[in-house]
């Protein structure tokens, strides 16, 4: 059998993320009735959490550690970790929420993208799809959505013609991957320990996104837009719409005025959290 050796260009960005997930019994009074909260890891705190309501009056809680010791799987380790987050929402829920089952942990060392679309030849009858093309930091929840969009694109490619399926599909998949890859790795590169190519434009975008997240803590319009972007329901450029940039600016001014009238909380100087409404 003849061998086919292909050199595929690949890009890697270290993430070193450990995330631990556990179910809890949900009381509808938790979070004042909201359906969830997202606390992104910050470059200084490097810890985050995602609390999402599920069917059967349950919470799914994931605690995230970026380049710092992870939350232990024991319930008594969850609470001290949550207390280190820059928002108190998750810590408050854990004070009364009853744990269900056992916790599960996973480790993700790096995001990697393989540029199959740059190949000039590829074996007929075969394709590469999903994480084999691009594996994202899972805390952003984009991997399955991207794989579903790729499957849809593959169907369109096969329907169009039955020749050069792989090469045509890889070009379509690259257009799908471009946006979530850029947003995910730029967010990871906020961490000083992350290894990967940085740019002045990326640094500026990260600074703006950080302020958007801070403003989204009290602005539901920004919160919804941010969640739509991270779930691939809106284009990332939509966060730069003038009306949204104005809301981000107002949020920054409001935080500055509050800081002049109150001393900052020890630890994190800013809160970066997004509440998910009813």
C-alpha positions in Angstrom: 0.0 0.0 0.0 1.4 3.4 -1.0 2.0 5.8 1.8 0.9 9.4 1.7 2.8 11.8 4.0 1.4 15.3 4.3 3.1 18.2 6.2 0.4 20.2 7.9 1.2 23.6 9.3 0.1 23.9 12.9 -0.2 26.8 15.5 -0.2 26.2 19.2 -1.1 28.5 22.1 -0.5 27.2 25.7 -3.5 27.5 28.0 -2.7 25.2 30.9 -6.3 25.1 32.1 -7.8 22.7 34.7 -11.6 22.8 35.1 -13.7 20.9 37.6 -17.4 20.4 37.2 -20.1 19.4 39.7 -23.9 19.4 39.9 -25.8 21.1 42.7 -29.4 21.3 43.7 -30.9 24.6 42.6 -33.0 26.8 44.7 -34.9 29.3 42.6 -33.9 32.0 45.1 -30.3 31.5 44.1 -28.9 34.4 42.1 -32.2 36.2 42.7 -33.8 33.9 40.2 -31.3 34.4 37.4 -30.4 31.4 35.2 -26.6 31.6 35.5 -23.5 33.6 36.0 -20.2 33.6 34.2 -17.0 34.8 35.9 -14.2 34.9 33.4 -10.6 34.3 34.6 -8.7 37.5 34.8 -4.9 38.0 34.2 -4.4 38.8 37.8 -6.7 36.3 39.5 -6.5 33.5 36.9 -9.6 31.8 38.3 -13.1 31.7 36.9 -16.4 29.9 37.2 -19.5 29.2 35.2 -22.8 28.4 36.9 -25.7 27.4 34.6 -29.2 26.3 35.5 -30.3 22.9 34.1 -33.5 20.9 34.0 -34.6 19.1 37.1 -33.8 22.1 39.4 -30.0 21.6 39.1 -27.0 23.8 38.7 -23.9 22.8 36.6 -20.9 24.5 38.2 -17.5 24.6 36.5 -14.6 26.1 38.4 -11.6 27.1 36.1 -7.9 27.5 37.0 -5.5 29.2 34.5 -1.9 28.5 35.5 -2.8 28.3 39.2 -3.7 25.3 41.4 -7.1 23.8 40.5 -10.2 23.5 42.6 -10.1 20.1 44.4 -12.9 17.6 43.6 -13.9 17.5 47.3 -16.9 19.7 48.1 -14.9 21.4 50.9 -12.3 22.5 48.3 -15.0 24.0 46.0 -16.0 26.7 48.5 -12.5 28.2 49.2 -11.8 28.3 45.5 -15.1 30.1 44.8 -14.2 32.6 47.5 -11.2 33.6 45.4 -13.3 34.6 42.4 -13.7 38.4 41.7 -17.5 38.0 42.0 -19.3 36.6 45.0 -22.2 35.1 43.0 -20.9 31.6 42.9 -19.6 31.6 46.5 -23.1 32.8 47.7 -24.8 29.9 45.9 -22.4 27.3 47.3 -23.2 28.4 50.9 -26.6 26.7 50.6 -26.6 24.5 47.5 -26.7 20.7 48.0 -24.1 18.9 45.9 -25.3 16.1 43.6 -22.9 13.2 42.8 -19.2 13.5 42.4 -17.0 16.2 40.8 -15.1 15.6 37.6 -11.9 17.3 36.5 -10.1 17.7 33.2 -6.9 19.3 32.0 -6.3 21.2 28.8 -2.7 22.1 28.0 -2.9 24.1 24.8 -5.1 25.2 21.9 -3.9 24.0 18.5 -5.0 24.8 15.0 -3.9 22.7 12.0 -4.0 24.6 8.7 -5.3 21.8 6.4 -6.7 24.5 4.1 -3.2 25.3 3.0 -2.5 21.8 1.5 -2.4 21.4 -2.2 -3.3 17.7 -2.2 -5.3 15.4 0.1 -6.4 11.8 -0.2 -9.9 11.4 -1.8 -12.6 10.0 0.3 -11.1 11.3 3.6 -11.6 14.5 5.7 -10.4 15.8 9.0 -13.1 17.5 11.2 -13.7 18.9 14.6 -10.9 18.9 17.2 -8.6 17.3 14.6 -8.6 20.6 12.7 -8.8 23.0 15.7 -8.9 22.3 19.4 -10.0 25.2 21.5 -9.7 26.0 25.2 -12.9 24.3 26.4 -13.8 27.0 28.9 -15.2 29.1 26.0 -17.7 26.3 25.1 -17.1 26.7 21.3 -15.7 23.3 20.2 -19.0 21.5 19.7 -20.6 24.5 18.0 -17.7 24.8 15.6 -17.8 21.0 14.9 -21.6 21.3 14.1 -21.0 24.2 11.7 -18.2 22.2 10.1 -20.5 19.2 9.6 -23.1 21.4 8.0 -20.3 22.8 5.7 -19.2 19.3 4.8 -22.7 18.4 3.8 -22.8 21.4 1.4 -19.4 20.5 -0.1 -20.5 16.9 -0.8 -23.8 18.1 -2.2 -22.0 20.5 -4.6 -19.6 17.9 -6.0 -18.0 14.5 -5.2 -14.5 15.5 -6.2 -11.7 17.1 -4.1 -14.0 17.0 -1.1 -11.3 17.3 1.4 -9.5 20.3 0.0 -12.8 22.2 -0.6 -14.1 21.3 2.8 -10.9 22.5 4.6 -11.2 25.9 3.0 -14.8 26.2 4.1 -13.9 24.9 7.6 -11.1 27.5 7.9 -13.6 30.3 7.4 -15.7 28.8 10.2 -12.7 28.4 12.6 -11.1 31.9 12.0 -13.4 33.9 14.3 -13.7 31.5 17.4 -10.0 30.7 17.1 -9.0 34.3 17.2 -11.3 35.2 20.1 -10.3 32.2 22.2 -6.5 32.5 21.8 -6.5 36.2 22.2 -8.3 35.8 25.5 -5.8 33.1 26.6 -2.9 35.4 25.7 -4.1 37.9 28.3 -2.3 35.6 30.7 1.4 36.5 31.0 2.2 32.7 31.3 0.5 31.8 28.0 2.9 31.1 25.1 1.9 32.2 21.6 2.1 35.1 19.1 0.9 38.4 20.5 0.1 41.6 18.7 -0.6 45.2 19.5 -4.1 44.9 18.0 -4.8 41.8 20.1 -3.7 43.6 23.2 -6.0 46.5 22.4 -9.0 44.2 21.8 -8.3 42.3 25.0 -8.3 45.6 27.0 -11.7 46.6 25.4 -13.2 43.2 26.0 -12.1 43.3 29.7 -14.0 46.6 30.1 -17.0 45.2 28.3 -17.1 42.3 30.7 -16.8 44.6 33.7 -19.7 46.8 32.4 -21.7 43.7 31.5 -21.9 42.8 35.2 -24.6 45.5 35.6 -25.6 46.0 32.0 -27.9 43.3 30.6 -27.6 44.6 27.0 -23.8 44.0 27.1 -24.2 40.7 28.9 -26.6 39.3 26.3 -24.4 40.5 23.4 -21.3 39.0 25.0 -23.0 35.6 25.5 -24.3 35.7 21.9 -20.8 36.3 20.6 -19.2 33.5 22.7 -21.9 31.1 21.6 -21.3 32.0 17.9 -24.7 33.6 17.5 -23.3 37.0 16.7 -20.1 38.2 15.0 -17.3 39.4 17.3 -17.2 42.7 15.4 -20.7 43.4 16.7 -19.2 44.2 20.1 -17.7 47.3 18.5 -21.0 48.8 17.4 -21.1 52.5 18.4 -24.1 51.9 20.7 -22.3 49.1 22.6 -19.0 51.1 22.8 -21.0 53.9 24.4 -22.4 51.5 27.0 -18.9 50.2 27.7 -17.6 53.8 28.2 -20.5 54.7 30.5 -19.7 51.6 32.5 -16.1 52.6 32.8 -17.0 56.1 33.9 -19.5 54.7 36.5 -16.9 52.4 38.0 -14.4 55.2 38.2 -16.9 57.4 40.0 -17.7 54.6 42.4 -14.0 54.0 43.1 -13.6 57.6 44.1 -16.3 57.2 46.8 -15.3 53.8 48.1 -12.1 51.9 48.9 -11.5 48.9 46.6 -12.1 45.4 47.8 -9.0 43.5 48.8 -7.6 41.3 46.0 -9.2 41.9 42.6 -9.7 45.6 41.9 -12.5 45.0 39.4 -15.4 42.6 39.0 -15.6 40.7 35.8 -18.9 38.7 35.7 -21.9 38.4 33.5 -25.3 37.6 34.9 -27.7 35.5 32.8 -31.3 36.8 33.3 -34.6 34.9 33.6 
